[in-house]
Amino acid sequence: MHELSPAERELTLLDLLDRILDKGVIIIGDVTISVANVDLVYLGLKVLLTSVDNAEKLRGNREQGNREQGNREQL
């Protein structure tokens, strides 16, 4: 198998950003701050990073799925 040279493997920041916006990335995390086993602060994080075009497609697919589910429930 042919190995790529370091120059061929190098990914520029612009290439990385283009891939992320094209495919989309979801970041989910939880942080709990506690003292003496008593939870004081809970932070929930949900981030979707994608292009506007992809976000509109996702929203359209979700709305279409909701309409189809509503139609099935009416039957």
Secondary structure by P-SEA (a helix, b strand, c coil): ccccccccccccaaaaaaaaaabbbbbbbbbbbbccccccbbbbbbbbbccaaaaaaaaaaaaaaaaaaaaaaac
